[in-house]
């Protein structure tokens, strides 16, 4: 399973597997499903997992009002 990020832009659903590919501006977040590896996790994996919360908040801030 890979990451799955779905947004609504100009009335159309668009799905991305790379966070970096998501446009800077869009209408709404529909799905935010980063792939989390099975544990136990390394320290690096823990850092990556915790970074997803920040990325989600950043994505919500990019929604058009």
HTML snippet that shows the backbone in 3Dmol.js (N, CA, C, O; Angstrom):
<script src="https://3Dmol.org/build/3Dmol-min.js"></script>
<div id="view" style="width:600px;height:400px;position:relative"></div>
<script>
const pdb = `
ATOM      1  N   UNK A   1       0.842  -1.184   0.000  1.00  0.00           N
ATOM      2  CA  UNK A   1       0.000   0.000   0.000  1.00  0.00           C
ATOM      3  C   UNK A   1       0.887   1.248   0.000  1.00  0.00           C
ATOM      4  O   UNK A   1       1.874   1.311   0.733  1.00  0.00           O
ATOM      5  N   UNK A   2       0.541   2.214  -0.804  1.00  0.00           N
ATOM      6  CA  UNK A   2       1.271   3.477  -0.816  1.00  0.00           C
ATOM      7  C   UNK A   2       0.399   4.558  -0.199  1.00  0.00           C
ATOM      8  O   UNK A   2      -0.758   4.319   0.145  1.00  0.00           O
ATOM      9  N   UNK A   3       0.966   5.743  -0.065  1.00  0.00           N
ATOM     10  CA  UNK A   3       0.189   6.871   0.452  1.00  0.00           C
ATOM     11  C   UNK A   3      -0.989   7.142  -0.476  1.00  0.00           C
ATOM     12  O   UNK A   3      -0.934   6.862  -1.674  1.00  0.00           O
ATOM     13  N   UNK A   4      -2.057   7.694   0.104  1.00  0.00           N
ATOM     14  CA  UNK A   4      -3.223   8.085  -0.700  1.00  0.00           C
ATOM     15  C   UNK A   4      -3.775   9.393  -0.141  1.00  0.00           C
ATOM     16  O   UNK A   4      -4.248   9.461   0.994  1.00  0.00           O
ATOM     17  N   UNK A   5      -3.699  10.426  -0.975  1.00  0.00           N
ATOM     18  CA  UNK A   5      -4.210  11.735  -0.608  1.00  0.00           C
ATOM     19  C   UNK A   5      -5.199  12.159  -1.688  1.00  0.00           C
ATOM     20  O   UNK A   5      -4.840  12.255  -2.862  1.00  0.00           O
ATOM     21  N   UNK A   6      -6.431  12.411  -1.295  1.00  0.00           N
ATOM     22  CA  UNK A   6      -7.457  12.810  -2.248  1.00  0.00           C
ATOM     23  C   UNK A   6      -7.950  14.201  -1.884  1.00  0.00           C
ATOM     24  O   UNK A   6      -8.254  14.494  -0.728  1.00  0.00           O
ATOM     25  N   UNK A   7      -8.021  15.044  -2.899  1.00  0.00           N
ATOM     26  CA  UNK A   7      -8.508  16.416  -2.711  1.00  0.00           C
ATOM     27  C   UNK A   7      -9.615  16.691  -3.716  1.00  0.00           C
ATOM     28  O   UNK A   7      -9.795  15.960  -4.690  1.00  0.00           O
ATOM     29  N   UNK A   8     -10.342  17.753  -3.457  1.00  0.00           N
ATOM     30  CA  UNK A   8     -11.338  18.252  -4.401  1.00  0.00           C
ATOM     31  C   UNK A   8     -10.799  19.564  -4.951  1.00  0.00           C
ATOM     32  O   UNK A   8     -10.523  20.495  -4.195  1.00  0.00           O
ATOM     33  N   UNK A   9     -10.652  19.634  -6.260  1.00  0.00           N
ATOM     34  CA  UNK A   9     -10.152  20.849  -6.907  1.00  0.00           C
ATOM     35  C   UNK A   9     -11.019  21.118  -8.119  1.00  0.00           C
ATOM     36  O   UNK A   9     -11.147  20.273  -9.006  1.00  0.00           O
ATOM     37  N   UNK A  10     -11.615  22.304  -8.153  1.00  0.00           N
ATOM     38  CA  UNK A  10     -12.485  22.705  -9.262  1.00  0.00           C
ATOM     39  C   UNK A  10     -13.595  21.690  -9.507  1.00  0.00           C
ATOM     40  O   UNK A  10     -13.943  21.398 -10.651  1.00  0.00           O
ATOM     41  N   UNK A  11     -14.153  21.148  -8.407  1.00  0.00           N
ATOM     42  CA  UNK A  11     -15.268  20.212  -8.503  1.00  0.00           C
ATOM     43  C   UNK A  11     -14.886  18.794  -8.894  1.00  0.00           C
ATOM     44  O   UNK A  11     -15.766  17.960  -9.106  1.00  0.00           O
ATOM     45  N   UNK A  12     -13.588  18.500  -8.995  1.00  0.00           N
ATOM     46  CA  UNK A  12     -13.140  17.153  -9.390  1.00  0.00           C
ATOM     47  C   UNK A  12     -12.245  16.567  -8.305  1.00  0.00           C
ATOM     48  O   UNK A  12     -11.392  17.256  -7.747  1.00  0.00           O
ATOM     49  N   UNK A  13     -12.454  15.270  -8.013  1.00  0.00           N
ATOM     50  CA  UNK A  13     -11.589  14.565  -7.071  1.00  0.00           C
ATOM     51  C   UNK A  13     -10.287  14.220  -7.773  1.00  0.00           C
ATOM     52  O   UNK A  13     -10.278  13.745  -8.909  1.00  0.00           O
ATOM     53  N   UNK A  14      -9.193  14.467  -7.077  1.00  0.00           N
ATOM     54  CA  UNK A  14      -7.868  14.114  -7.588  1.00  0.00           C
ATOM     55  C   UNK A  14      -7.135  13.386  -6.478  1.00  0.00           C
ATOM     56  O   UNK A  14      -7.147  13.816  -5.325  1.00  0.00           O
ATOM     57  N   UNK A  15      -6.489  12.269  -6.836  1.00  0.00           N
ATOM     58  CA  UNK A  15      -5.778  11.457  -5.861  1.00  0.00           C
ATOM     59  C   UNK A  15      -4.289  11.447  -6.180  1.00  0.00           C
ATOM     60  O   UNK A  15      -3.882  11.353  -7.337  1.00  0.00           O
ATOM     61  N   UNK A  16      -3.489  11.547  -5.122  1.00  0.00           N
ATOM     62  CA  UNK A  16      -2.036  11.593  -5.244  1.00  0.00           C
ATOM     63  C   UNK A  16      -1.418  10.544  -4.326  1.00  0.00           C
ATOM     64  O   UNK A  16      -1.961  10.241  -3.264  1.00  0.00           O
ATOM     65  N   UNK A  17      -0.292   9.996  -4.739  1.00  0.00           N
ATOM     66  CA  UNK A  17       0.441   9.070  -3.878  1.00  0.00           C
ATOM     67  C   UNK A  17       1.653   9.747  -3.247  1.00  0.00           C
ATOM     68  O   UNK A  17       2.265   9.199  -2.330  1.00  0.00           O
ATOM     69  N   UNK A  18       2.003  10.938  -3.737  1.00  0.00           N
ATOM     70  CA  UNK A  18       3.113  11.700  -3.165  1.00  0.00           C
ATOM     71  C   UNK A  18       2.573  13.015  -2.604  1.00  0.00           C
ATOM     72  O   UNK A  18       1.908  13.774  -3.309  1.00  0.00           O
ATOM     73  N   UNK A  19       2.861  13.270  -1.350  1.00  0.00           N
ATOM     74  CA  UNK A  19       2.408  14.497  -0.692  1.00  0.00           C
ATOM     75  C   UNK A  19       2.879  15.722  -1.460  1.00  0.00           C
ATOM     76  O   UNK A  19       2.141  16.698  -1.593  1.00  0.00           O
ATOM     77  N   UNK A  20       4.103  15.675  -1.963  1.00  0.00           N
ATOM     78  CA  UNK A  20       4.706  16.804  -2.654  1.00  0.00           C
ATOM     79  C   UNK A  20       3.977  17.164  -3.950  1.00  0.00           C
ATOM     80  O   UNK A  20       4.126  18.282  -4.445  1.00  0.00           O
ATOM     81  N   UNK A  21       3.200  16.246  -4.502  1.00  0.00           N
ATOM     82  CA  UNK A  21       2.484  16.492  -5.758  1.00  0.00           C
ATOM     83  C   UNK A  21       1.155  17.223  -5.567  1.00  0.00           C
ATOM     84  O   UNK A  21       0.554  17.676  -6.540  1.00  0.00           O
ATOM     85  N   UNK A  22       0.698  17.339  -4.331  1.00  0.00           N
ATOM     86  CA  UNK A  22      -0.585  17.986  -4.061  1.00  0.00           C
ATOM     87  C   UNK A  22      -0.450  19.481  -4.377  1.00  0.00           C
ATOM     88  O   UNK A  22       0.510  20.117  -3.941  1.00  0.00           O
ATOM     89  N   UNK A  23      -1.396  20.046  -5.126  1.00  0.00           N
ATOM     90  CA  UNK A  23      -1.318  21.476  -5.467  1.00  0.00           C
ATOM     91  C   UNK A  23      -1.312  22.366  -4.224  1.00  0.00           C
ATOM     92  O   UNK A  23      -1.785  21.969  -3.159  1.00  0.00           O
ATOM     93  N   UNK A  24      -0.777  23.556  -4.377  1.00  0.00           N
ATOM     94  CA  UNK A  24      -0.718  24.494  -3.259  1.00  0.00           C
ATOM     95  C   UNK A  24      -2.090  25.015  -2.861  1.00  0.00           C
ATOM     96  O   UNK A  24      -2.289  25.431  -1.719  1.00  0.00           O
ATOM     97  N   UNK A  25      -3.038  24.996  -3.793  1.00  0.00           N
ATOM     98  CA  UNK A  25      -4.378  25.498  -3.525  1.00  0.00           C
ATOM     99  C   UNK A  25      -5.401  24.511  -4.092  1.00  0.00           C
ATOM    100  O   UNK A  25      -5.242  23.997  -5.199  1.00  0.00           O
ATOM    101  N   UNK A  26      -6.435  24.263  -3.321  1.00  0.00           N
ATOM    102  CA  UNK A  26      -7.498  23.346  -3.732  1.00  0.00           C
ATOM    103  C   UNK A  26      -8.716  23.637  -2.872  1.00  0.00           C
ATOM    104  O   UNK A  26      -8.652  24.452  -1.952  1.00  0.00           O
ATOM    105  N   UNK A  27      -9.826  22.974  -3.171  1.00  0.00           N
ATOM    106  CA  UNK A  27     -11.074  23.254  -2.453  1.00  0.00           C
ATOM    107  C   UNK A  27     -11.144  22.558  -1.095  1.00  0.00           C
ATOM    108  O   UNK A  27     -11.346  23.216  -0.074  1.00  0.00           O
ATOM    109  N   UNK A  28     -10.980  21.242  -1.074  1.00  0.00           N
ATOM    110  CA  UNK A  28     -11.117  20.479   0.169  1.00  0.00           C
ATOM    111  C   UNK A  28     -10.233  19.239   0.173  1.00  0.00           C
ATOM    112  O   UNK A  28      -9.905  18.678  -0.873  1.00  0.00           O
ATOM    113  N   UNK A  29      -9.856  18.826   1.391  1.00  0.00           N
ATOM    114  CA  UNK A  29      -9.211  17.528   1.584  1.00  0.00           C
ATOM    115  C   UNK A  29     -10.321  16.500   1.707  1.00  0.00           C
ATOM    116  O   UNK A  29     -11.236  16.662   2.514  1.00  0.00           O
ATOM    117  N   UNK A  30     -10.244  15.445   0.911  1.00  0.00           N
ATOM    118  CA  UNK A  30     -11.232  14.368   0.975  1.00  0.00           C
ATOM    119  C   UNK A  30     -10.684  13.192   1.785  1.00  0.00           C
ATOM    120  O   UNK A  30     -11.389  12.634   2.627  1.00  0.00           O
ATOM    121  N   UNK A  31      -9.426  12.816   1.530  1.00  0.00           N
ATOM    122  CA  UNK A  31      -8.796  11.693   2.232  1.00  0.00           C
ATOM    123  C   UNK A  31      -7.328  12.004   2.472  1.00  0.00           C
ATOM    124  O   UNK A  31      -6.644  12.553   1.608  1.00  0.00           O
ATOM    125  N   UNK A  32      -6.858  11.644   3.655  1.00  0.00           N
ATOM    126  CA  UNK A  32      -5.453  11.810   4.013  1.00  0.00           C
ATOM    127  C   UNK A  32      -5.011  10.492   4.626  1.00  0.00           C
ATOM    128  O   UNK A  32      -5.264  10.234   5.803  1.00  0.00           O
ATOM    129  N   UNK A  33      -4.353   9.658   3.831  1.00  0.00           N
ATOM    130  CA  UNK A  33      -4.001   8.300   4.262  1.00  0.00           C
ATOM    131  C   UNK A  33      -2.525   8.005   4.000  1.00  0.00           C
ATOM    132  O   UNK A  33      -2.194   7.318   3.034  1.00  0.00           O
ATOM    133  N   UNK A  34      -1.640   8.518   4.851  1.00  0.00           N
ATOM    134  CA  UNK A  34      -0.232   8.175   4.674  1.00  0.00           C
ATOM    135  C   UNK A  34       0.001   6.720   5.075  1.00  0.00           C
ATOM    136  O   UNK A  34      -0.677   6.192   5.957  1.00  0.00           O
ATOM    137  N   UNK A  35       0.950   6.091   4.430  1.00  0.00           N
ATOM    138  CA  UNK A  35       1.277   4.702   4.761  1.00  0.00           C
ATOM    139  C   UNK A  35       2.154   4.707   6.012  1.00  0.00           C
ATOM    140  O   UNK A  35       3.209   5.341   6.036  1.00  0.00           O
ATOM    141  N   UNK A  36       1.718   4.009   7.030  1.00  0.00           N
ATOM    142  CA  UNK A  36       2.471   3.875   8.270  1.00  0.00           C
ATOM    143  C   UNK A  36       2.992   2.440   8.328  1.00  0.00           C
ATOM    144  O   UNK A  36       2.200   1.499   8.286  1.00  0.00           O
ATOM    145  N   UNK A  37       4.322   2.257   8.426  1.00  0.00           N
ATOM    146  CA  UNK A  37       4.856   0.897   8.458  1.00  0.00           C
ATOM    147  C   UNK A  37       4.459   0.179   9.742  1.00  0.00           C
ATOM    148  O   UNK A  37       4.229   0.800  10.779  1.00  0.00           O
ATOM    149  N   UNK A  38       4.385  -1.142   9.644  1.00  0.00           N
ATOM    150  CA  UNK A  38       4.108  -1.951  10.830  1.00  0.00           C
ATOM    151  C   UNK A  38       5.270  -1.827  11.812  1.00  0.00           C
ATOM    152  O   UNK A  38       6.421  -1.674  11.403  1.00  0.00           O
ATOM    153  N   UNK A  39       4.968  -1.893  13.091  1.00  0.00           N
ATOM    154  CA  UNK A  39       5.997  -1.804  14.125  1.00  0.00           C
ATOM    155  C   UNK A  39       6.669  -3.133  14.354  1.00  0.00           C
ATOM    156  O   UNK A  39       6.253  -4.143  13.787  1.00  0.00           O
ATOM    157  N   UNK A  40       7.687  -3.153  15.162  1.00  0.00           N
ATOM    158  CA  UNK A  40       8.217  -2.008  15.887  1.00  0.00           C
ATOM    159  C   UNK A  40       8.916  -1.037  14.936  1.00  0.00           C
ATOM    160  O   UNK A  40       9.409  -1.422  13.875  1.00  0.00           O
ATOM    161  N   UNK A  41       8.944   0.226  15.345  1.00  0.00           N
ATOM    162  CA  UNK A  41       9.493   1.282  14.499  1.00  0.00           C
ATOM    163  C   UNK A  41      10.874   1.722  14.974  1.00  0.00           C
ATOM    164  O   UNK A  41      11.202   1.664  16.159  1.00  0.00           O
ATOM    165  N   UNK A  42      11.669   2.164  13.998  1.00  0.00           N
ATOM    166  CA  UNK A  42      12.962   2.764  14.318  1.00  0.00           C
ATOM    167  C   UNK A  42      12.725   4.202  14.751  1.00  0.00           C
ATOM    168  O   UNK A  42      11.619   4.722  14.605  1.00  0.00           O
ATOM    169  N   UNK A  43      13.750   4.840  15.277  1.00  0.00           N
ATOM    170  CA  UNK A  43      13.638   6.252  15.658  1.00  0.00           C
ATOM    171  C   UNK A  43      13.293   7.105  14.442  1.00  0.00           C
ATOM    172  O   UNK A  43      12.494   8.036  14.541  1.00  0.00           O
ATOM    173  N   UNK A  44      13.893   6.789  13.296  1.00  0.00           N
ATOM    174  CA  UNK A  44      13.619   7.534  12.067  1.00  0.00           C
ATOM    175  C   UNK A  44      12.163   7.371  11.632  1.00  0.00           C
ATOM    176  O   UNK A  44      11.538   8.328  11.175  1.00  0.00           O
ATOM    177  N   UNK A  45      11.628   6.165  11.775  1.00  0.00           N
ATOM    178  CA  UNK A  45      10.224   5.932  11.423  1.00  0.00           C
ATOM    179  C   UNK A  45       9.299   6.701  12.361  1.00  0.00           C
ATOM    180  O   UNK A  45       8.278   7.232  11.927  1.00  0.00           O
ATOM    181  N   UNK A  46       9.647   6.764  13.630  1.00  0.00           N
ATOM    182  CA  UNK A  46       8.840   7.535  14.578  1.00  0.00           C
ATOM    183  C   UNK A  46       8.809   9.010  14.185  1.00  0.00           C
ATOM    184  O   UNK A  46       7.757   9.647  14.245  1.00  0.00           O
ATOM    185  N   UNK A  47       9.949   9.550  13.785  1.00  0.00           N
ATOM    186  CA  UNK A  47      10.001  10.944  13.351  1.00  0.00           C
ATOM    187  C   UNK A  47       9.118  11.161  12.132  1.00  0.00           C
ATOM    188  O   UNK A  47       8.395  12.155  12.057  1.00  0.00           O
ATOM    189  N   UNK A  48       9.173  10.242  11.183  1.00  0.00           N
ATOM    190  CA  UNK A  48       8.353  10.343   9.972  1.00  0.00           C
ATOM    191  C   UNK A  48       6.859  10.263  10.320  1.00  0.00           C
ATOM    192  O   UNK A  48       6.054  11.032   9.795  1.00  0.00           O
ATOM    193  N   UNK A  49       6.503   9.345  11.190  1.00  0.00           N
ATOM    194  CA  UNK A  49       5.106   9.179  11.591  1.00  0.00           C
ATOM    195  C   UNK A  49       4.591  10.460  12.247  1.00  0.00           C
ATOM    196  O   UNK A  49       3.486  10.910  11.944  1.00  0.00           O
ATOM    197  N   UNK A  50       5.382  11.047  13.139  1.00  0.00           N
ATOM    198  CA  UNK A  50       4.961  12.272  13.825  1.00  0.00           C
ATOM    199  C   UNK A  50       4.894  13.459  12.866  1.00  0.00           C
ATOM    200  O   UNK A  50       4.122  14.391  13.091  1.00  0.00           O
ATOM    201  N   UNK A  51       5.686  13.435  11.809  1.00  0.00           N
ATOM    202  CA  UNK A  51       5.670  14.528  10.829  1.00  0.00           C
ATOM    203  C   UNK A  51       4.350  14.570  10.065  1.00  0.00           C
ATOM    204  O   UNK A  51       3.962  15.630   9.572  1.00  0.00           O
ATOM    205  N   UNK A  52       3.651  13.436   9.958  1.00  0.00           N
ATOM    206  CA  UNK A  52       2.386  13.426   9.215  1.00  0.00           C
ATOM    207  C   UNK A  52       1.332  14.307   9.846  1.00  0.00           C
ATOM    208  O   UNK A  52       0.505  14.873   9.131  1.00  0.00           O
ATOM    209  N   UNK A  53       1.332  14.443  11.165  1.00  0.00           N
ATOM    210  CA  UNK A  53       0.363  15.336  11.821  1.00  0.00           C
ATOM    211  C   UNK A  53       0.586  16.779  11.359  1.00  0.00           C
ATOM    212  O   UNK A  53      -0.370  17.485  11.037  1.00  0.00           O
ATOM    213  N   UNK A  54       1.838  17.212  11.326  1.00  0.00           N
ATOM    214  CA  UNK A  54       2.166  18.563  10.852  1.00  0.00           C
ATOM    215  C   UNK A  54       1.758  18.728   9.389  1.00  0.00           C
ATOM    216  O   UNK A  54       1.189  19.755   9.020  1.00  0.00           O
ATOM    217  N   UNK A  55       2.040  17.742   8.564  1.00  0.00           N
ATOM    218  CA  UNK A  55       1.699  17.819   7.140  1.00  0.00           C
ATOM    219  C   UNK A  55       0.189  17.905   6.940  1.00  0.00           C
ATOM    220  O   UNK A  55      -0.283  18.624   6.059  1.00  0.00           O
ATOM    221  N   UNK A  56      -0.570  17.173   7.757  1.00  0.00           N
ATOM    222  CA  UNK A  56      -2.024  17.217   7.646  1.00  0.00           C
ATOM    223  C   UNK A  56      -2.543  18.620   7.975  1.00  0.00           C
ATOM    224  O   UNK A  56      -3.393  19.154   7.262  1.00  0.00           O
ATOM    225  N   UNK A  57      -2.039  19.203   9.039  1.00  0.00           N
ATOM    226  CA  UNK A  57      -2.456  20.559   9.415  1.00  0.00           C
ATOM    227  C   UNK A  57      -2.068  21.562   8.335  1.00  0.00           C
ATOM    228  O   UNK A  57      -2.827  22.483   8.030  1.00  0.00           O
ATOM    229  N   UNK A  58      -0.883  21.378   7.760  1.00  0.00           N
ATOM    230  CA  UNK A  58      -0.431  22.249   6.682  1.00  0.00           C
ATOM    231  C   UNK A  58      -1.367  22.137   5.468  1.00  0.00           C
ATOM    232  O   UNK A  58      -1.703  23.137   4.834  1.00  0.00           O
ATOM    233  N   UNK A  59      -1.772  20.918   5.164  1.00  0.00           N
ATOM    234  CA  UNK A  59      -2.672  20.686   4.042  1.00  0.00           C
ATOM    235  C   UNK A  59      -4.024  21.347   4.277  1.00  0.00           C
ATOM    236  O   UNK A  59      -4.584  21.956   3.367  1.00  0.00           O
ATOM    237  N   UNK A  60      -4.543  21.232   5.476  1.00  0.00           N
ATOM    238  CA  UNK A  60      -5.835  21.865   5.792  1.00  0.00           C
ATOM    239  C   UNK A  60      -5.744  23.380   5.654  1.00  0.00           C
ATOM    240  O   UNK A  60      -6.713  24.022   5.249  1.00  0.00           O
ATOM    241  N   UNK A  61      -4.603  23.953   5.980  1.00  0.00           N
ATOM    242  CA  UNK A  61      -4.438  25.403   5.864  1.00  0.00           C
ATOM    243  C   UNK A  61      -4.399  25.859   4.402  1.00  0.00           C
ATOM    244  O   UNK A  61      -4.610  27.036   4.110  1.00  0.00           O
ATOM    245  N   UNK A  62      -4.131  24.929   3.493  1.00  0.00           N
ATOM    246  CA  UNK A  62      -4.066  25.268   2.077  1.00  0.00           C
ATOM    247  C   UNK A  62      -5.421  25.184   1.387  1.00  0.00           C
ATOM    248  O   UNK A  62      -5.539  25.550   0.217  1.00  0.00           O
ATOM    249  N   UNK A  63      -6.447  24.706   2.094  1.00  0.00           N
ATOM    250  CA  UNK A  63      -7.786  24.655   1.506  1.00  0.00           C
ATOM    251  C   UNK A  63      -8.279  26.068   1.218  1.00  0.00           C
ATOM    252  O   UNK A  63      -8.015  26.996   1.983  1.00  0.00           O
ATOM    253  N   UNK A  64      -8.994  26.223   0.110  1.00  0.00           N
ATOM    254  CA  UNK A  64      -9.621  27.510  -0.197  1.00  0.00           C
ATOM    255  C   UNK A  64     -10.803  27.715   0.741  1.00  0.00           C
ATOM    256  O   UNK A  64     -11.499  26.761   1.088  1.00  0.00           O
ATOM    257  N   UNK A  65     -11.019  28.920   1.135  1.00  0.00           N
ATOM    258  CA  UNK A  65     -12.157  29.222   2.016  1.00  0.00           C
ATOM    259  C   UNK A  65     -13.348  29.646   1.204  1.00  0.00           C
ATOM    260  O   UNK A  65     -14.403  29.943   1.764  1.00  0.00           O
TER     261      UNK A  65
END
`;
const viewer = $3Dmol.createViewer("view");
viewer.addModel(pdb, "pdb");
viewer.setStyle({}, {cartoon: {color: "spectrum"}});
viewer.zoomTo();
viewer.render();
</script>
